[in-house]
Amino acid sequence: MSISHQDHAYPEPAAHPNWSSRHHKPRPLTPAQQKQNRDALLRAQHTPRPRHTTMKAAR
């Protein structure tokens, strides 16, 4: 069974303008920004997650 355009209850909405690729590409990160991101990633990967206590564990 094929689905034709008339079988849809609503037409597909138009794509958001931000999704179009006509706009400029984002600026590349500077070496300082790249280093800052690498350092933050390393800190996050090597920092233990805090343990959350729940009400069940407190009983």
Z-matrix of the N, CA and C atoms (Angstrom, degrees):
N
C 1 1.449
C 2 1.523 1 108.63
N 3 1.292 2 116.61 1 125.96
C 4 1.458 3 120.04 2 179.97
C 5 1.517 4 109.92 3 -95.58
N 6 1.301 5 114.55 4 148.40
C 7 1.462 6 120.50 5 178.98
C 8 1.519 7 107.65 6 -103.39
N 9 1.295 8 115.96 7 120.92
C 10 1.462 9 119.15 8 178.74
C 11 1.519 10 109.48 9 -95.24
N 12 1.314 11 115.71 10 172.04
C 13 1.464 12 120.95 11 -178.72
C 14 1.527 13 110.90 12 -61.50
N 15 1.317 14 117.86 13 -31.25
C 16 1.460 15 120.94 14 -177.42
C 17 1.526 16 112.21 15 -74.46
N 18 1.331 17 118.31 16 -16.71
C 19 1.457 18 120.94 17 -177.81
C 20 1.528 19 113.14 18 -75.51
N 21 1.303 20 118.41 19 -15.59
C 22 1.460 21 121.36 20 -178.47
C 23 1.526 22 110.09 21 -78.70
N 24 1.330 23 115.84 22 140.17
C 25 1.458 24 119.73 23 179.61
C 26 1.523 25 110.87 24 -69.73
N 27 1.326 26 116.64 25 -39.39
C 28 1.456 27 121.29 26 -179.47
C 29 1.523 28 108.60 27 -132.72
N 30 1.313 29 117.34 28 148.28
C 31 1.472 30 118.15 29 175.72
C 32 1.524 31 110.42 30 -71.27
N 33 1.302 32 115.96 31 155.10
C 34 1.459 33 120.14 32 178.51
C 35 1.523 34 109.04 33 -66.80
N 36 1.344 35 118.35 34 132.67
C 37 1.467 36 119.35 35 -179.63
C 38 1.524 37 111.02 36 -67.33
N 39 1.297 38 115.05 37 155.77
C 40 1.462 39 120.36 38 178.23
C 41 1.520 40 109.53 39 -67.44
N 42 1.299 41 116.12 40 150.04
C 43 1.464 42 120.84 41 178.38
C 44 1.523 43 109.39 42 -67.07
N 45 1.323 44 115.51 43 146.18
C 46 1.460 45 120.79 44 177.93
C 47 1.526 46 109.12 45 -64.72
N 48 1.328 47 118.54 46 141.70
C 49 1.472 48 120.19 47 -179.16
C 50 1.522 49 113.76 48 -57.51
N 51 1.324 50 118.19 49 -29.10
C 52 1.464 51 120.09 50 179.92
C 53 1.529 52 112.22 51 -68.64
N 54 1.336 53 117.01 52 -17.20
C 55 1.456 54 120.32 53 -178.79
C 56 1.519 55 112.21 54 -80.97
N 57 1.305 56 117.40 55 -14.54
C 58 1.463 57 118.81 56 -177.31
C 59 1.522 58 109.78 57 -73.20
N 60 1.304 59 116.18 58 152.80
C 61 1.467 60 120.32 59 -176.49
C 62 1.522 61 111.49 60 -100.81
N 63 1.314 62 117.66 61 18.46
C 64 1.461 63 120.01 62 -179.18
C 65 1.524 64 112.06 63 -79.05
N 66 1.314 65 116.65 64 -15.02
C 67 1.462 66 119.93 65 -175.07
C 68 1.523 67 110.99 66 -82.03
N 69 1.308 68 114.75 67 170.59
C 70 1.457 69 120.61 68 -178.69
C 71 1.520 70 110.77 69 -67.44
N 72 1.286 71 115.14 70 151.78
C 73 1.459 72 121.38 71 176.24
C 74 1.534 73 108.37 72 -73.82
N 75 1.329 74 117.57 73 150.54
C 76 1.467 75 118.89 74 177.44
C 77 1.522 76 110.88 75 -65.88
N 78 1.325 77 114.70 76 150.58
C 79 1.471 78 119.51 77 179.11
C 80 1.517 79 110.15 78 -67.75
N 81 1.313 80 118.05 79 142.22
C 82 1.469 81 119.13 80 175.85
C 83 1.526 82 110.31 81 -67.92
N 84 1.326 83 115.32 82 152.43
C 85 1.460 84 119.83 83 178.73
C 86 1.522 85 109.99 84 -70.96
N 87 1.308 86 114.50 85 145.51
C 88 1.462 87 119.36 86 176.01
C 89 1.528 88 108.43 87 -74.74
N 90 1.327 89 118.34 88 159.94
C 91 1.471 90 119.68 89 176.79
C 92 1.530 91 112.81 90 -55.57
N 93 1.334 92 117.47 91 -35.71
C 94 1.470 93 120.03 92 178.51
C 95 1.531 94 110.53 93 -65.88
N 96 1.335 95 117.41 94 -40.56
C 97 1.461 96 120.45 95 178.50
C 98 1.529 97 110.91 96 -67.58
N 99 1.335 98 116.69 97 -38.76
C 100 1.461 99 120.32 98 177.85
C 101 1.525 100 110.67 99 -62.02
N 102 1.340 101 116.52 100 -42.93
C 103 1.469 102 120.54 101 179.30
C 104 1.525 103 110.37 102 -64.89
N 105 1.328 104 116.41 103 -41.79
C 106 1.463 105 120.18 104 179.40
C 107 1.535 106 110.12 105 -62.03
N 108 1.333 107 117.33 106 -41.29
C 109 1.460 108 120.39 107 178.86
C 110 1.526 109 111.44 108 -66.44
N 111 1.334 110 116.60 109 -41.54
C 112 1.470 111 120.00 110 178.67
C 113 1.522 112 110.78 111 -62.43
N 114 1.344 113 116.30 112 -44.63
C 115 1.468 114 120.29 113 179.89
C 116 1.528 115 111.12 114 -62.55
N 117 1.328 116 117.15 115 -42.69
C 118 1.462 117 120.74 116 179.84
C 119 1.526 118 110.56 117 -65.24
N 120 1.335 119 117.00 118 -38.96
C 121 1.457 120 120.43 119 178.67
C 122 1.523 121 111.06 120 -65.00
N 123 1.324 122 116.91 121 -43.87
C 124 1.463 123 120.26 122 178.79
C 125 1.526 124 111.24 123 -62.65
N 126 1.344 125 116.94 124 -42.44
C 127 1.471 126 120.27 125 177.75
C 128 1.526 127 110.24 126 -60.89
N 129 1.324 128 116.80 127 -44.49
C 130 1.465 129 120.26 128 -177.55
C 131 1.524 130 111.37 129 -66.68
N 132 1.327 131 117.15 130 -36.13
C 133 1.462 132 119.99 131 -178.67
C 134 1.522 133 112.23 132 -72.75
N 135 1.315 134 118.30 133 -27.06
C 136 1.462 135 121.29 134 -175.72
C 137 1.521 136 113.33 135 -105.26
N 138 1.313 137 117.66 136 5.41
C 139 1.458 138 121.41 137 177.74
C 140 1.523 139 108.25 138 -98.27
N 141 1.331 140 118.60 139 124.53
C 142 1.465 141 119.20 140 179.26
C 143 1.523 142 111.00 141 -66.43
N 144 1.312 143 114.78 142 145.84
C 145 1.462 144 119.50 143 178.54
C 146 1.523 145 109.45 144 -72.58
N 147 1.320 146 117.98 145 142.66
C 148 1.471 147 119.29 146 177.60
C 149 1.528 148 110.24 147 -69.01
N 150 1.320 149 115.37 148 142.82
C 151 1.463 150 119.49 149 178.27
C 152 1.519 151 108.55 150 -87.09
N 153 1.313 152 115.37 151 128.32
C 154 1.461 153 120.43 152 179.35
C 155 1.523 154 108.65 153 -97.27
N 156 1.311 155 115.40 154 133.19
C 157 1.458 156 119.25 155 176.09
C 158 1.512 157 108.31 156 -92.20
N 159 1.309 158 115.97 157 137.47
C 160 1.459 159 120.37 158 178.58
C 161 1.515 160 108.98 159 -105.53
N 162 1.293 161 115.96 160 168.23
C 163 1.459 162 120.41 161 179.80
C 164 1.528 163 110.78 162 -64.89
N 165 1.344 164 117.76 163 -33.18
C 166 1.465 165 120.18 164 179.70
C 167 1.523 166 110.62 165 -65.61
N 168 1.314 167 117.52 166 -38.89
C 169 1.462 168 120.86 167 -179.04
C 170 1.529 169 111.12 168 -71.57
N 171 1.312 170 118.08 169 -25.08
C 172 1.457 171 121.43 170 -177.16
C 173 1.525 172 112.06 171 -79.17
N 174 1.331 173 117.54 172 -15.00
C 175 1.473 174 119.72 173 -177.61
C 176 1.485 175 113.10 174 -68.92
